Every structure is written in structure tokens, then in C-alpha cells.
């Protein structure tokens, strides 16, 4: 399944963006969902994750600024990003984990640029 991510763009420091990622036609087979990011010259890092029950986990660098949520009926995960900083500039990748042995699915990546 190819996840469909959207919502990236160019914003100034202190502004907000909301990323969305849909796993079309996935129904009740999804478990965890989340977001990674990769900045130029850096390794990919976990930004936030959310379980099917709604438990969340955040990287220390985004706690208090980013909020992850999901709509299970729409098989969609969101990342609300507030108070953006230049160091948040990266390509953001969504992912979905599945029940059973099915491997993790990834979105195509959406670029977030924070610059004045």
C-alpha cells in the first residue's frame, strides 16, 4: 500500500503546518502510525508515533510543539506542527504498521522548509 502524504511547504519560523497521511482502503488492519523526518546530511529520525488506541510518543525536540493524531475511520494520521523552527526543516515521511507479518508501509515524503 502506498501511503499518500500531503501538507508540506515553506513557512517562516514560528508558523504552523499540518501534515496528513492516508492509507487508502486499509480498514481495521492498521496498528501503529507515525512520522519520521530526514534533514539534509542527517539520519532519518522518529518524530512522533501513535498506537491504534491513541497512545502517543514524541521526539524530545518536538514535545510541546507537535501533536500527532489519527482518524481510524479514514485510516489517516495527522501531524500538527506549531512554533516551527529552522531546524525542523526536513523531508517528513509517514508510516503505517499492520497486523500480522505485513511489512511497514511508507509515504512518499513531503518537504517542510522553515526559513525567514
C-alpha positions as CSV (number, residue, x, y, z in Angstrom):
1,X,0.0,0.0,0.0
2,X,1.4,3.4,-0.9
3,X,0.6,6.0,1.7
4,X,-0.4,9.4,0.5
5,X,1.2,12.3,2.4
6,X,0.4,16.0,2.0
7,X,0.7,19.3,3.7
8,X,4.3,20.3,3.5
9,X,5.5,23.7,2.3
10,X,7.6,26.8,3.1
11,X,6.8,28.7,6.3
12,X,8.5,31.3,8.4
13,X,9.8,30.5,11.9
14,X,7.0,30.5,14.5
15,X,4.4,29.5,12.0
16,X,2.4,26.3,11.8
17,X,1.8,23.4,9.3
18,X,-0.4,20.3,9.4
19,X,0.7,17.2,7.6
20,X,-1.8,14.4,6.6
21,X,-1.2,10.9,5.5
22,X,-3.8,8.4,4.3
23,X,-3.5,4.7,3.9
24,X,-6.4,4.1,1.4
25,X,-8.6,1.1,1.8
26,X,-6.8,-0.2,4.9
27,X,-9.7,-0.7,7.2
28,X,-9.0,-2.3,10.6
29,X,-5.7,-3.9,9.7
30,X,-3.6,-0.8,10.8
31,X,-1.8,-0.8,14.2
32,X,0.8,2.0,14.8
33,X,1.1,5.1,12.6
34,X,3.7,7.8,12.7
35,X,6.1,10.2,11.2
36,X,9.9,10.3,10.6
37,X,11.9,13.1,9.2
38,X,15.2,13.4,7.4
39,X,17.2,16.6,7.2
40,X,19.9,17.1,4.6
41,X,23.1,15.3,5.7
42,X,21.4,13.7,8.7
43,X,19.9,10.3,9.6
44,X,16.2,9.7,9.5
45,X,14.7,10.2,13.0
46,X,11.4,9.4,14.6
47,X,9.3,12.5,15.1
48,X,6.1,11.0,16.6
49,X,4.0,7.9,16.7
50,X,0.5,6.9,17.8
51,X,-1.0,3.5,18.5
52,X,-4.4,2.2,17.4
53,X,-5.6,3.0,21.0
54,X,-4.3,6.6,20.8
55,X,-1.1,6.4,22.9
56,X,1.5,8.8,21.6
57,X,5.2,9.2,21.6
58,X,7.3,12.2,20.6
59,X,10.9,13.1,20.0
60,X,12.2,15.4,22.7
61,X,13.0,18.1,20.1
62,X,9.3,18.4,19.2
63,X,7.5,17.9,22.5
64,X,5.1,20.7,23.3
65,X,5.1,21.9,19.7
66,X,3.9,19.0,17.6
67,X,0.8,16.9,18.1
68,X,0.1,13.6,16.4
69,X,-3.5,12.3,15.9
70,X,-5.3,9.8,13.8
71,X,-8.7,9.2,12.4
72,X,-9.2,5.4,12.3
73,X,-12.4,5.6,10.1
74,X,-10.3,7.4,7.5
75,X,-7.1,5.4,8.0
76,X,-5.4,8.8,8.3
77,X,-2.7,10.2,10.6
78,X,-2.0,13.8,11.1
79,X,0.9,15.9,12.4
80,X,0.1,19.4,13.7
81,X,3.3,21.3,13.8
82,X,3.3,24.6,15.7
83,X,6.1,27.1,16.6
84,X,8.2,25.7,13.7
85,X,11.9,26.3,13.8
86,X,14.6,26.3,11.1
87,X,15.9,23.0,12.5
88,X,12.5,21.4,11.7
89,X,13.4,21.7,8.0
90,X,13.3,18.2,6.6
91,X,11.5,15.7,4.4
92,X,8.8,14.1,6.5
93,X,7.8,10.5,5.9
94,X,4.7,8.9,7.3
95,X,4.4,5.2,8.0
96,X,1.9,2.5,8.9
97,X,2.4,-0.8,10.7
98,X,0.0,-3.7,10.1
99,X,-1.5,-6.6,12.0
100,X,0.4,-9.9,11.2
101,X,3.6,-10.2,9.2
102,X,3.0,-7.5,6.7
103,X,6.0,-5.1,6.4
104,X,5.8,-1.4,7.3
105,X,4.4,0.9,4.6
106,X,5.8,4.3,3.9
107,X,4.6,7.5,2.3
108,X,6.5,9.3,-0.5
109,X,7.8,12.1,1.8
110,X,6.7,15.7,2.0
111,X,9.1,18.6,2.3
112,X,8.9,21.1,5.2
113,X,11.0,24.2,4.9
114,X,11.2,26.7,7.8
115,X,13.0,29.8,6.7
116,X,12.8,33.6,7.0
